[in-house]
Structures are given as structure tokens and as C-alpha cells.
């Protein structure tokens, strides 16, 4: 086992009593021992606080910080403010990690000459799936990127570069001073773009395809329910496109426009379904504003779709959505929302 400095594992916790013990146990069992585990209790009202206290008492590496409920962005910022490690890893309180997760991330940084960010692939699983965190695995695929290449991959949503802060190890110096934006969702995309933009151009990012992070997909979680905050991604991707245009980097502009198209397409489908359900239930509470937003999303889809359709870097899923959009807004909304419903089952 390599020991190359302390890793601070930051875990935002909010009302995850059903899953928290499994998460913390998977962190405690890491083969890489030089860690501190910062549990930021974001005002939980269930037994999450009690579970955190229990781990703090039985394992000296675990530290509990309690605060009022302000959301995962501020919880992560508070965790980083209190972290002492040379490297930072984020784990969500309802997820779990393989026993070799941190050791592998550190190994990539040191042995592959990657000094800034390392990452692994992840597996989605449901509440009732059985997951083993000690399975055998092979690193059959390894990639390393310069920051500008990684940023384009992130925007195209290609390979296994995702915008989430979990699944990665960050050198402290790389993310120092880059805080998660407060009061929005999709804050991870906005944050990750800023991290890659500010990285020294000579540094590299290393990723392997080993599935060592287990992301729990929960019904009713913050990212599974519709609210007006989901529209935040439209502002975020608009700003990303604007900055790309200002940079005069044509390759980045194409990637940014495809990410904006993807965001507008996703929100269009969700709004279309939400508005139909509201009308069926005779609840027109926000229908006027959401109808206007639906039209705005469709306008952006029409503006951006041809550029992505002829772009060889755009993933197949996006191109299928583009082809569907040529059938018109009603057919696109009906078919697209049905597909989303099927995929979520």
C-alpha cells in the first residue's frame, strides 16, 4: 500500500439514516489508512446525527461538524474549510465506496505522474440492490488529459468524466479557494468547470475505468424530484457557453453549446411532463411561468441542434434526441417524457 499524504474525505450528511452507516463503514474499511473523515451534518432531523456521533467515538479518524440546514454546497465548503489533508475526496452520505477506492486514486496520482486530479468509474444502484465493496477488479482502461481536453470531455459527457465531485481525488492546491456556489442545484457542474478552467495548463488529470464508487439512485431524492431550482442548469450552461465564446476557442464553444443543448432538452422534457400532470390534477400554480420556460427551452433546442447533429464528438444519446426534436415540440415532449419515465423505472 502506498502512503503519500493524508486524504480528507468530506461527507455532507442530511437525513440519510437508512444508508449512512453503510457509507461510513465503507470509508472506515479503506486499505489506505492515512485519512480523516469529515462528516458535515447539515441539520439532519433523523438519526443521522446519532450515527455520526457513534462513528466519531469509535474511530479517531472521524470528525463530526454540525450546522444548520443550508444545502450540500455549503456543507462541502465547511468540510473543506476544516480539512487538513494533502488531498480531498468527496463522498455523498448515501453512497458507498470500494475498499481500495482511495488507495487506487492515490496510486493513479503518484504512479501515473498525474499531480492534480484522479478519478475512477462509478456504478449506479438502487435502494434494494446488494453491493459488495471488496470485489476483484482490473484497470483495463486508463486515460490522462490536459485540463482543456478534460473540460471538453466533461461538457460532451463522454467517457466516464462526470461533473460530480465524488469519484475523484483532488490535490488540495488545485481546489484551494474554489468554493461550491451556494443556493443552486447542479452546483457540481458549475464548480467542476471552474476547477478545470483554473488548473495549470501543464498539469494532467488521470482516470481509470475501475468501477469503485457506488452511487445510490434514490426515488424522491433532491435530484429525482422536479422543482424550480432544476432550472439552475439553464443559467449555468448559458454562462459556460458565454465564457467559451469569450475565450475564442472554437472547440470549447462547440462542446459548451452541446452541453447547453443537453440541458435545455432535459429540462424541456421534465417541464412538458410536469405541466401535463399539473393540468390533469387541475393545479395550475406555476403553469404560466413554466409554459414560458418551455417555449424558451424549445427556442434553444432549435438554435443549437444542427451544430450538435453534425459534430462527431456528440454522444449518440444527444443525436437521437435531436432527431426526435425534428418531429415537433408536442411529439418530442410526449415521446421524450415517456422514454425518461421508462428509464427511471
Buried (B, 14 or more C-beta within 10 A) or exposed (E): EBEBBBBBBBBBBBBBBEBBBBBBEBBBBBBBEBBBBBBBBBBBEEBBBEBBBBBBEEBEBBBBBBEEEBBBBBBBBBBBEBBEBBBBBBBBBBBBBBBBBBBBBBBBBBEBEBBBBBBBBBBEBEEEEEBEBEEEBEBEEEBBBBBBBBBBBBBBBEBBBBBBBBBBBBBBEBBEEBBBBEEBBBBBBBBBBBBBBEBEEEBBBBBBBBBBBBBBBBEEEEEEEBEEEBBBBBEBBBBBBEBBBEEEBEEBBBBBBBBBBBBBBBBBBBBBBBBEEBEEEEEEEBBEEBEEBBEBBBEBBEEBBEBBBEBEBBBEEBBEBBEBBEEEBEEBBBBBBEBBEEEEE
